[in-house]
């Protein structure tokens, strides 16, 4: 064993190993820089806690896994790949000699699925559990089940620098907890008071320049670690620092996940000169960067979030949590007192969330659903979640898994296709496309596309276009462009593509997914068409349709709006698959519609040929206010996206009648207006019904409603209804004796002494009018026509006097009375004098 630097965790190793021997499970919280990640796994071997089997250490990031293996090997005098090794996606540096294996999360999930008893494993260490990735949440549940049911001897340690211990202890049951406080060296934390008035990049650049000057002035040697949210921001900060020429003899280096391992190692290895390392949160946890004495923290990070507007995961710029800020600060005081500049104010610090939102609450869970199904749980809601996802999130992911054909249409049992999907280390969408490609003889081309799609979120400048200046690229064109380019990112794509091709060729049988057939000697155009058809299988819910070929706006399955780019005067494809969509940054205003960055044009006919089970047809009867008629809309759908609509007149029948009747009854006075002869008849009949209830006269208003409903059975339009002889129809609802009674008791006219018929005006009555509210019928008659008549005319067989509106010869009202006899005796002479005076 080589000499190694003492670390704070060393004085606790005996207590840790004793606790593990006694309880078998430990939840540990210790500050950053204490050495827990590199010292505890070897201690489990040295103490005999794990006499047989490997110690498997889980790490969220690939760089950390490689770095930790190298650190342990250096401290122990071992070689990476022998006593200690690492295993990440497409890179396995382990052997039969390996006792400590550092793995990324997906690797351990696949090991558990293929070896649920974890034979050959003595201990599992879940490191950096505070990050709460979806895999770590899945793993702690699976490991608890294994330890409880089949491997009580399995050692399980959950640890992090910033950890809420109690919920984990409760979840694991018999776990012991240990919280280590303190740091070897003090850390000075400074806040930026004018943060709100200064752009983020400028804040970071100024703070870094000040720290450089301060270290140089104090003659303190050490490196500076700057945290930025992403690669574009890193590049801007480096450019600004170089232009300011403040680094002196210092070297400015980037550090992020898009780099090659050699480029990352260049930023990590010890040097005799000062380094300014400008990094993403890849450097936040589990990385040992010797000699860091200062941290400049932007306070922002990019996290994956599910966008309910598009149904797509996207990277979003968001504020870090207090736990993340503490993790970053812990990088600064490992070997001597440190300085941390936080590019935000104390008041902003007070409102930061204590912990970041767990992935299980913010990302697509389709892969997780398949893992849970493969674990043998047929109801995801009953899985032993550490932190259960929302029901909506589960249901969304189940719908997509069923749409891909990965699980049964009822329940969540894996299909044969689903059993193959889970063995490919890519999203189920991409796996579905890859599997289908083998039967088409397109595995090589689709493996390259799959690599592009799986690595696209890390493409330089590939996810941050400006809303006013972006171009929607064709997926095939993107692939050809990547083949021509030479960069770190394209090299990685090529490497991933080769690994995927080997998995597809070696691990999948023929005839897995779809009934495709190989074709030989095809043209390039034909091959591109077949590739585009395959994309449909992986992205059926991302099919979108433009409003027309010259409109940049489109609507996607689910009703989500999208915006594409179109060159002026150049039509676009009516249908396309929205392969990559721009999310919304936390620092920019939200747009009405997300931007489509990569599209895959498709034809309408392909949807019906490739995915016939998603096509439905429906005939919908509905009322068109523009036409004033019931129409029949025949629609063809791909899922819920309308492909075609044919509108024509609805046939006469029950369905048409119900819709027309609903509209007609809602607008009854327009269909059967209570004016003219119809109104006169209805008012007479309704007055009689209310005035003489003992007759039990029927309500013709109610008959009107019923008649309209009946008439709709032979009509399609409102115009046809209006043209019906409603007076005859309403009269026809009354029996002969009722009509006779109506004419006798509520006559339409009053006949004066000269034999002239004068219309009686009956009051308007609606269905809610009561007897006490009913006014008297009116008779407007010239005064001279009533000479010689001493009693008031009546209706209702003499019971109801008419309200007389007596008129002058010119038709002007001169008196209103319901007692004609009294009028002659008391008022007439005054009226006469007034009329003569005029």
Secondary structure, DSSP 4 states (H G I P E B T S, - for coil): -------GGGGGHHHHHHHHHHHSEEEEEE-TTS-HHHHHHHHHHHTTTT-SSEEEEEESSHHHHHHHHHHHHHHHT--BTTTEEEEETTEEE--TT-SEEEEEHHHHHHHHHH-TT-TTEEEEEEESGGG--HHHHHHHHHHHHHHHHT-TT-EEEEEESS--HHHHHHHHSS-EEEEE---SS-EEEEE-TTGGGS-HHHHHHHHHHHHHHHHHHHT---EEEEE-SSHHHHHHHHHHHHHHT--TT-EEEEE-TTS-HHHHHHHHS--SS-EEEEE-GGGSSS---TTEEEEEE--EEEEEEEETTTTEEEEEEEEPPHHHHHHHHGGG-SSS-EEEEESS-HHHHHTS-SSPPPGGGTS--HHHHHHHHHTT-S-GGGS--SSPPPHHHHHHHHHHHHHHTSB-SSS--B-HHHHHHTTSSS-HHHHHHHHHHHHHT-HHHHHHHHHHHHHGGGSTTSS--BTTB--PEEHHHHHHHHHH--SHHHHHHHHHHHHHHHHHHHH--SS-SS------S--HHHHHHHHHHHHHHH-GGGEEEESSTT-SEEEETTTEEEE----TT----SEEEEEEEE---TTSPPPSSEEEEEEEEE-HHHHHHH-GGGEEEEEEEEEETTTTEEEEEEEEEETTEEEEEEEEEPPSSHHHHHHHHHHHHHTHHHHS-S-HHHHHHHHHHHHHHHHTGGG----HHHHHHHHHHHHGGG-SBHHHHHTS-HHHHHHTTS-HHHHHHHHHHS-SEEE-TT--EEE-BPPP--TT--GGGPPPPEEEEEGGGGTT--S--EETTTTEE-EEEEE-TTS-EEEEES-HHHIIIIIHHHHHHHHHH-
